[in-house]
Amino acid sequence: MSILFANTCLFAQNIGIGDPLPSAKLTISGNETTANGQAASLKIINTASTNAWYLRAGATGTNTPANGFSIGDNANIHFNLLSNGNIGLGIVPQSARLHVNGSIKMEGANFFEFGAGIAGKELNAGKIGYNTFGTTALEIIGAGSSISNRRVYFFAEGGTTFSGSVGVIQNLNTNGQLQLNGNPGVDGQVLTSNGASAPTWQNQAFSNNVRFAVRLAQSSVSAGNDCRISLTDYNLSPADISIGATSITINKTGLYHFDIELHGIVDYGSGSNVFYPLFGLTFHCGPINGYSIVNNRVMSATGSSNTRWVFDGSGSIDMYITAPATVKVAHWLGALGTPAMTSYGAEGYLVGYLIKE
């Protein structure tokens, strides 16, 4: 018995290994200052294995931090605890309450919670979970004192990239520049979609420079006669709108609005045999050949002699134009039994602008 317990002391039913006066039920004591020495450790080994496990108390010079505790095997320290309470898993020394070098896996639909114990925190604020709240997604709940003021703040000065679609349930607010495929657009443009998941920056409706107004005038008439452009009141975008003698060329594709008006006077040699003189006004634009603004409207006689008649016609149209396209206004006069026309005059206007690209 003396040989068996040579290094073991029993003191008032306390057992000491390396400690002659053990103060606990079991005390293991040793002095170790080398890296992986075993003098201050407990070794556990399964003889059916080649690996041994060590529980070590650290000191200056050991791989276990001074005044710390570690669990390791033949190759590495896997767990260590500092005297200040910091725990390290796979790392020595650690610098946080829990410091991990390696992947962390949380099993099941559970969550991490930040800010636990903070007074006034909303119940679920600060939680991150995997389908914990029934959304079939990774859920991040912001910090706050109620559901209405929870928020998340990203410090991502280098940018944030989403590989999938992004849905916004409430307002989207940006304090910086909004870009689309790297393009911020220009002043006054809006973001539009072509219906094929290819949004672009476009000029606002009624707020762009693709606008023009011209005067129409004519002093002779025949069937299908094109109105002459006598004056350009304005053309804010000559690159997109080209104005000729009797037609206008649209060089920018988009939806346009046009307003047309033409009025005039016709004099005949006599009033006899004048029956219902007619007036027609048509609008030509690209593939639309002869849209009828006024179709066979009877003129108005200015007196009982029926020698002078007046006509007036106007209309509006919205049309999508694929550039380039030619726009012009044509009109005609006619009546059964009409004598020779002695004089004729007509004038009006054509106004157009781009509604939407």
C-alpha positions in Angstrom: 0.0 0.0 0.0 2.9 2.4 0.8 4.4 1.8 -2.7 1.0 2.2 -4.5 0.1 5.6 -2.9 3.6 7.0 -2.7 2.6 10.2 -4.5 -1.0 10.3 -3.2 -1.8 11.8 0.1 -5.1 11.4 2.0 -5.9 14.3 4.3 -9.2 14.3 6.2 -10.8 12.2 3.3 -9.4 14.7 0.6 -7.2 13.1 -2.1 -4.2 15.0 -3.4 -2.1 14.0 -6.4 1.1 16.0 -6.2 -0.4 18.0 -3.3 0.5 16.9 0.3 -2.3 19.0 1.8 -5.3 18.8 -0.6 -8.0 21.3 0.1 -10.6 19.7 -2.2 -12.0 16.2 -2.5 -9.5 15.7 -5.4 -6.5 17.8 -6.0 -4.0 17.3 -8.9 -1.0 19.6 -8.7 2.2 19.9 -10.7 4.8 22.3 -12.0 5.1 22.7 -15.7 6.7 25.5 -17.8 7.3 23.7 -21.1 5.1 24.0 -24.1 3.3 20.7 -24.0 4.6 19.2 -20.8 2.4 16.9 -18.8 3.4 17.7 -15.2 0.4 19.9 -14.6 -2.2 17.9 -16.6 -4.7 15.1 -16.5 -4.3 12.5 -19.3 -7.2 10.4 -20.6 -6.6 7.7 -23.1 -8.6 4.9 -24.7 -6.1 2.1 -25.3 -8.1 1.1 -28.3 -7.2 4.4 -29.9 -4.0 6.2 -30.8 -5.2 9.6 -29.5 -4.9 10.9 -26.0 -6.7 13.8 -24.4 -5.2 16.2 -22.0 -6.7 18.6 -19.5 -4.0 21.2 -18.7 -3.5 24.1 -16.3 -1.4 26.8 -17.9 1.6 28.8 -16.9 4.2 31.0 -18.5 6.0 29.0 -21.1 3.2 26.5 -21.8 0.9 26.5 -24.9 -2.0 26.8 -22.5 -2.3 30.5 -21.6 -0.9 31.5 -18.2 -3.4 31.0 -15.4 -5.7 29.4 -18.1 -7.1 26.0 -18.7 -7.2 23.9 -21.9 -8.4 20.7 -23.4 -6.4 19.2 -26.3 -5.2 16.0 -27.9 -1.9 14.8 -29.2 -1.9 17.5 -31.9 -3.7 20.7 -30.9 -5.5 22.6 -28.1 -9.2 22.7 -29.0 -10.6 24.5 -26.0 -9.1 27.0 -23.7 -10.4 29.2 -21.0 -8.6 32.3 -19.7 -8.7 33.5 -16.1 -10.9 36.5 -17.3 -13.6 34.1 -18.6 -12.8 34.4 -22.3 -13.3 31.1 -24.1 -11.4 30.1 -27.2 -12.4 27.3 -29.6 -9.6 26.4 -32.0 -7.6 29.6 -31.2 -5.1 30.6 -28.5 -5.1 33.2 -27.2 -8.7 34.4 -27.5 -9.7 38.1 -27.3 -13.5 37.9 -26.7 -15.9 36.1 -24.4 -16.3 33.5 -27.1 -13.6 33.5 -29.8 -14.0 30.8 -32.5 -11.6 29.8 -35.3 -13.7 27.6 -37.6 -17.3 27.2 -38.8 -20.2 27.5 -36.4 -23.4 25.4 -37.0 -26.7 25.9 -35.2 -29.0 22.9 -35.6 -32.7 23.3 -36.2 -35.0 26.4 -36.4 -33.2 28.3 -33.6 -32.0 31.9 -33.4 -29.1 34.1 -32.1 -30.2 37.0 -30.0 -28.3 40.3 -29.7 -29.0 42.8 -27.0 -30.6 40.2 -24.6 -31.4 41.8 -21.3 -31.3 45.4 -22.5 -34.1 47.3 -20.8 -37.0 48.2 -23.2 -35.9 45.9 -26.0 -38.8 44.5 -28.1 -39.2 40.8 -27.6 -37.8 39.6 -30.9 -35.5 42.6 -31.7 -31.9 41.7 -32.4 -32.7 38.1 -33.4 -31.3 36.2 -36.4 -32.9 32.9 -37.2 -33.5 30.3 -39.9 -37.3 30.3 -40.6 -37.8 30.9 -36.9 -40.7 33.2 -37.6 -42.3 31.4 -40.5 -41.0 33.3 -43.5 -39.1 30.3 -45.0 -36.0 32.5 -45.1 -33.0 33.6 -43.1 -34.6 36.3 -40.8 -32.8 39.3 -39.4 -34.8 41.5 -37.0 -33.6 44.9 -36.3 -33.0 46.6 -32.9 -35.7 48.6 -31.4 -38.2 49.0 -28.6 -41.3 48.1 -30.6 -42.3 46.4 -33.9 -42.8 49.9 -35.5 -39.2 51.2 -34.9 -37.0 48.1 -35.3 -34.2 48.9 -37.7 -31.0 47.5 -39.2 -28.0 49.7 -40.2 -25.4 48.5 -42.7 -22.0 50.1 -42.8 -21.0 49.0 -46.3 -19.0 51.9 -47.7 -17.6 49.6 -50.4 -21.0 48.6 -51.6 -23.6 45.8 -51.1 -24.4 43.2 -53.7 -27.5 41.0 -53.9 -27.4 38.0 -56.2 -31.1 37.6 -56.3 -34.2 39.8 -56.5 -34.8 42.4 -53.8 -38.3 43.1 -52.5 -39.2 46.2 -50.4 -42.4 46.0 -48.4 -42.5 49.6 -47.4 -40.7 52.8 -48.6 -37.3 52.7 -50.3 -35.3 55.8 -49.4 -31.8 56.6 -50.7 -29.7 59.5 -49.5 -27.2 59.0 -52.2 -27.1 58.4 -56.0 -29.4 55.8 -57.5 -27.8 54.1 -60.4 -29.1 51.6 -63.0 -26.5 49.3 -64.5 -23.9 52.0 -63.4 -26.0 54.8 -65.0 -27.3 57.5 -62.7 -29.4 59.2 -65.5 -29.5 62.9 -66.0 -31.4 65.7 -64.4 -35.2 65.3 -64.6 -35.2 61.7 -65.9 -37.4 59.0 -64.3 -37.0 55.2 -64.1 -39.2 53.4 -66.5 -39.7 49.8 -67.6 -40.3 48.3 -71.0 -42.2 45.4 -69.5 -39.3 43.0 -70.2 -37.4 43.4 -67.0 -35.1 46.0 -68.6 -35.8 49.3 -66.8 -34.0 52.4 -68.1 -33.7 56.1 -67.3 -36.1 58.1 -69.5 -37.2 61.7 -69.8 -40.3 62.6 -67.8 -43.6 63.0 -69.5 -44.4 66.6 -70.3 -41.0 67.6 -68.9 -38.6 66.9 -71.8 -37.2 69.0 -74.7 -38.6 66.9 -77.5 -41.3 69.5 -78.4 -42.2 71.5 -81.4 -44.9 73.8 -82.9 -45.2 74.9 -86.5 -47.7 77.0 -88.5 -49.6 75.5 -91.5 -50.6 77.6 -94.5 -51.9 77.0 -98.0 -53.1 79.1 -101.0 -54.0 76.3 -103.4 -55.7 73.0 -103.0 -56.2 69.6 -104.7 -57.1 66.1 -103.6 -54.5 64.9 -101.0 -52.7 68.3 -100.9 -50.0 68.5 -98.2 -50.1 71.5 -96.0 -47.1 73.8 -96.3 -45.1 74.6 -93.1 -44.9 78.4 -93.2 -43.2 79.1 -89.8 -41.6 77.2 -86.9 -42.7 78.6 -83.6 -40.3 76.5 -81.7 -38.3 73.2 -81.9 -36.6 72.4 -78.6 -34.7 69.4 -79.9 -33.4 69.7 -83.5 -31.5 66.5 -83.1 -34.8 64.6 -82.5 -37.2 66.7 -84.7 -36.3 67.8 -88.2 -38.7 70.3 -89.8 -39.0 70.5 -93.6 -41.2 72.4 -96.1 -44.3 70.2 -95.9 -43.3 67.5 -93.4 -41.6 66.8 -90.1 -39.2 63.9 -89.4 -39.2 62.3 -86.0 -35.8 60.9 -85.1 -36.5 59.7 -81.6 -38.7 56.6 -80.9 -41.4 57.0 -78.4 -45.1 57.8 -77.7 -46.0 61.2 -79.0 -49.0 63.5 -78.8 -50.1 65.8 -81.7 -52.6 68.6 -81.9 -53.7 69.7 -85.4 -55.9 72.6 -86.5 -56.7 74.1 -89.9 -59.2 76.7 -91.0 -59.8 78.8 -94.2 -62.1 80.5 -96.7 -63.1 79.4 -100.2 -64.6 81.8 -102.8 -66.5 80.6 -105.9 -67.3 82.5 -109.1 -71.0 82.3 -108.5 -73.4 80.9 -106.0 -75.5 78.8 -108.4 -74.9 75.0 -108.5 -73.0 75.0 -105.3 -74.2 72.0 -103.3 -72.7 71.0 -100.0 -69.0 71.8 -100.4 -66.9 69.3 -98.4 -63.7 69.7 -96.4 -61.4 66.9 -95.2 -58.3 66.9 -93.0 -55.9 63.9 -92.6 -52.8 63.2 -90.6 -49.9 61.1 -91.9 -47.3 59.6 -89.6 -44.9 56.9 -90.5 -46.8 53.6 -91.0 -50.2 55.4 -90.4 -51.1 56.6 -93.9 -54.0 59.0 -93.8 -55.5 59.1 -90.3 -58.7 61.1 -90.7 -58.9 64.1 -88.4 -61.9 65.5 -90.2 -63.7 63.4 -92.7 -66.1 64.9 -95.3 -67.3 67.8 -93.2 -69.8 70.2 -95.0 -68.5 73.8 -95.1 -70.5 76.7 -93.8 -71.8 79.4 -96.2 -71.1 82.9 -95.1 -74.2 84.4 -96.8 -77.2 83.6 -98.9 -75.3 84.0 -102.2 -73.3 80.8 -101.5 -70.2 82.4 -103.1 -68.0 82.2 -99.9 -67.7 79.3 -97.7 -65.6 78.8 -94.5 -64.1 75.6 -93.1 -62.5 74.6 -89.8 -61.2 71.3 -88.5 -59.1 70.2 -85.5 -58.1 67.1 -83.7 -55.6 65.3 -81.4 -53.9 62.0 -81.6 -51.5 59.9 -79.4 -49.2 57.7 -81.5 -46.2 55.4 -80.8 -43.6 56.2 -83.4 -40.6 54.1 -84.3 -38.0 56.5 -85.6 -37.3 57.7 -88.2 -40.8 58.6 -89.3 -42.3 61.3 -91.4 -45.3 63.4 -90.1 -47.4 65.7 -92.3 -50.9 67.1 -92.6 -53.0 67.0 -95.8 -56.5 68.3 -96.6 -58.9 68.4 -99.5 -62.0 70.3 -100.8 -64.7 69.1 -103.0 -68.5 69.4 -103.9 -70.8 68.4 -106.7 -71.7 71.1 -109.2 -69.2 73.6 -107.7 -68.3 76.4 -110.2 -64.7 77.5 -110.5 -62.9 78.4 -107.3 -61.7 82.1 -107.5 -59.7 82.3 -104.3 -58.7 80.1 -101.4 -56.7 80.5 -98.2 -56.0 78.2 -95.2 -53.9 78.4 -92.1 -53.5 76.5 -88.8 -50.9 74.7 -86.7 -49.3 71.4 -85.8 -48.0 70.9 -82.3 -46.3 67.8 -81.0 -44.3 66.5 -78.1 -42.8 63.3 -76.7 -45.0 61.8 -74.0 -42.8 58.8 -73.1 -39.8 57.1 -74.6 
